[in-house]
Amino acid sequence: MSKRVSFQHSRRPSLSRVRGAVVAAGLGTTMVFGAGAAFAAGTAGAPQVANLIDGAAADSVARQAAAQGKAAETAKAERAAAERAAAKKAAGWERPVSRYELSASYGNDGSRWAHKHSGQDFAVPVGTKVEAAHSGTVVKAGPNGGGDGPAYGNAVVIKHGNGTYSQYAHLSQIDVRIGQTVKTGDRIALSGNTGNSSGPHLHFEIRHTADYGSAVNPVSFLHQKGVKV
């Protein structure tokens, strides 16, 4: 009796095992149907997703195009402004040196000059950059005042429009040659202490001809051109 019961018990599936199999089968079915349902839903919504993606991409491209167009317009405006500034500078006048102290003025008397002082002196260290005060053509450049006499030392004279000339004297170095065209602000020389000079400075003149004896007050002239000295 006890043996038969033991035999039958060993052949009968346990209730827990049966329940586990049923649960596993149920989960498998749920997973299968769940995946299918998800796939079906994804297939049905694919056009909508694609439309959303296409719309976002188009919007991004439009924003990039707008930004690039704005950047191009800004760059064009900046170039135009720079060209206008360059043209204005070329048409205008400027001081021959940037940092300086005014020393001997036009018309001063003194033993250093045979007559009254014919220009404006800008006290600057030797080697200071000297710039063309206005666009023009170099008509004198060299020692002996470029032909105006040894008192000027190394000198440059530039011819401008309307019968106006500018002269730069006592230079330590000349960086232009006769016949060369220069623009406002171009470096033409370095200041020095050559010729009849009591110390490092730039002697600057405005003339009506290329030669000595036709000078006018250079400070008043620059003021009339809107240049503060």
C-alpha positions in Angstrom: 0.0 0.0 0.0 2.6 2.4 0.9 4.7 1.4 -2.1 1.9 1.9 -4.6 1.1 5.3 -3.2 4.7 6.3 -3.4 4.8 5.1 -7.1 1.7 7.0 -8.1 3.0 10.2 -6.3 6.2 10.1 -8.2 4.4 10.0 -11.6 2.0 12.8 -10.9 3.1 16.4 -11.9 3.3 18.7 -9.0 0.8 21.5 -8.8 3.5 24.1 -8.6 5.1 22.8 -11.8 1.9 22.9 -13.7 1.1 26.4 -12.5 4.6 27.5 -13.5 4.2 26.1 -17.0 0.9 27.8 -17.4 2.3 31.1 -16.3 5.3 30.8 -18.6 3.1 30.0 -21.5 0.8 32.9 -20.7 3.8 35.3 -20.6 5.1 34.0 -23.8 1.7 34.6 -25.5 1.5 38.0 -24.0 5.0 38.9 -25.2 4.3 37.6 -28.7 1.0 39.5 -29.0 2.5 42.5 -27.3 5.3 42.7 -29.8 3.0 42.3 -32.7 0.7 45.0 -31.4 3.6 47.3 -31.0 4.8 46.6 -34.5 1.3 47.2 -35.9 1.1 50.5 -34.0 4.5 51.6 -35.3 3.6 50.7 -38.8 0.4 52.6 -38.6 2.1 55.7 -37.2 5.2 55.7 -39.5 3.8 58.3 -41.9 3.2 60.7 -39.0 6.7 60.2 -37.6 8.2 60.6 -41.0 6.2 63.8 -41.5 7.4 65.1 -38.1 11.1 64.3 -39.0 10.8 65.9 -42.4 9.2 69.0 -40.9 11.9 69.4 -38.2 14.6 69.0 -40.8 13.1 71.5 -43.1 12.7 74.0 -40.2 16.4 73.5 -39.3 17.5 74.1 -42.9 15.4 77.2 -43.1 16.9 78.5 -39.8 20.4 77.8 -41.1 19.7 79.5 -44.4 18.3 82.6 -42.6 21.4 82.7 -40.3 23.8 82.4 -43.2 21.9 85.1 -45.1 22.0 87.4 -42.2 25.8 86.8 -41.7 26.4 87.5 -45.4 24.4 90.8 -45.2 26.4 91.8 -42.1 29.7 91.0 -43.8 28.7 93.0 -46.8 27.7 96.0 -44.7 31.0 95.8 -42.8 33.0 95.7 -46.1 31.0 98.7 -47.4 31.6 100.6 -44.2 35.4 99.8 -44.3 35.5 100.9 -48.0 33.7 104.2 -47.1 36.1 104.8 -44.2 39.1 104.1 -46.4 37.8 106.4 -49.1 37.1 109.1 -46.5 40.5 108.8 -45.1 42.1 108.9 -48.5 40.1 112.1 -49.3 40.9 113.8 -46.0 44.0 114.9 -44.2 45.7 113.7 -41.0 48.6 114.6 -38.7 52.0 113.4 -39.9 52.8 111.7 -36.5 50.4 110.2 -34.0 52.1 111.0 -30.6 54.0 114.2 -30.2 54.5 117.4 -28.4 54.3 120.7 -30.3 57.6 122.7 -30.1 58.5 125.5 -32.5 55.5 127.0 -34.3 55.0 128.6 -37.6 56.3 132.2 -37.8 58.5 132.0 -34.7 61.7 134.1 -34.6 65.0 132.7 -33.6 68.7 132.3 -34.3 68.1 128.8 -35.7 66.4 130.2 -38.9 67.6 132.6 -41.5 64.0 134.0 -41.5 60.9 133.2 -39.5 60.1 129.5 -38.8 58.4 128.1 -41.9 56.6 125.1 -40.4 55.4 123.4 -37.3 57.8 121.2 -35.3 56.5 118.0 -33.7 58.9 116.8 -30.9 59.1 113.0 -31.2 61.9 110.4 -30.5 64.2 109.5 -33.3 62.7 106.6 -35.3 59.1 107.7 -35.0 56.9 106.7 -38.0 56.2 109.6 -40.2 53.0 109.3 -42.3 51.8 111.1 -45.5 49.4 113.8 -44.3 47.4 113.4 -47.6 47.5 111.4 -50.8 49.8 112.6 -53.5 53.0 112.0 -55.4 56.6 112.3 -54.0 58.4 115.1 -55.8 61.5 115.5 -53.5 63.2 112.9 -51.4 66.8 112.8 -50.1 69.5 114.6 -48.2 70.2 118.3 -48.4 66.5 118.9 -47.8 65.7 117.1 -50.9 67.1 120.1 -52.7 65.8 122.8 -50.3 69.1 123.2 -48.5 71.2 121.5 -45.8 69.3 123.1 -42.9 66.4 120.6 -43.5 68.6 117.5 -43.4 66.9 114.5 -44.9 63.5 115.6 -46.3 60.5 114.6 -48.4 58.1 116.8 -50.3 54.7 115.4 -51.5 52.6 117.1 -54.2 48.8 117.0 -53.5 45.9 118.3 -55.5 44.9 122.0 -55.8 48.5 123.3 -55.8 49.2 122.1 -52.2 52.5 120.4 -51.1 53.6 119.0 -47.7 57.2 118.8 -46.5 58.7 116.6 -43.9 62.3 117.3 -42.6 65.1 116.3 -40.3 64.4 112.7 -41.0 66.6 109.8 -40.0 65.3 107.5 -42.8 63.5 108.0 -46.0 61.2 105.2 -47.2 59.8 106.7 -50.5 61.3 107.7 -53.8 60.6 110.5 -56.2 57.6 109.7 -58.5 56.1 107.3 -56.0 52.3 107.7 -55.2 51.3 107.6 -51.6 48.0 107.5 -49.8 47.0 109.2 -46.6 48.6 107.5 -43.6 51.2 105.7 -45.6 54.6 105.5 -43.9 57.1 107.7 -45.8 60.0 108.0 -43.3 61.3 107.9 -39.8 61.8 111.0 -37.8 65.3 112.1 -36.8 67.7 114.9 -35.9 69.5 115.7 -39.2 70.3 119.1 -40.6 69.9 122.3 -38.6 68.1 120.7 -35.6 68.4 121.3 -31.9 66.9 117.9 -31.0 64.9 115.0 -32.3 61.7 116.3 -34.0 59.8 116.4 -37.3 59.6 119.7 -39.2 56.3 119.8 -41.1 55.3 122.4 -43.7 52.4 123.1 -46.0 53.4 124.9 -49.2 51.9 126.4 -52.4 54.9 125.1 -54.4 57.4 122.4 -54.0 60.1 124.8 -53.0 61.2 126.7 -49.9 59.6 130.1 -49.5 56.0 129.3 -50.3 54.9 127.9 -46.9 51.7 128.7 -45.0 50.7 128.0 -41.4 50.4 124.2 -41.4 48.3 124.0 -38.1 45.7 126.5 -39.4 45.6 124.6 -42.7 45.0 121.2 -41.0 42.3 122.8 -38.8 40.5 124.0 -41.9 40.6 120.3 -43.1 39.0 119.2 -39.8 42.3 117.8 -38.3 42.9 118.7 -34.7 46.6 119.3 -33.8 
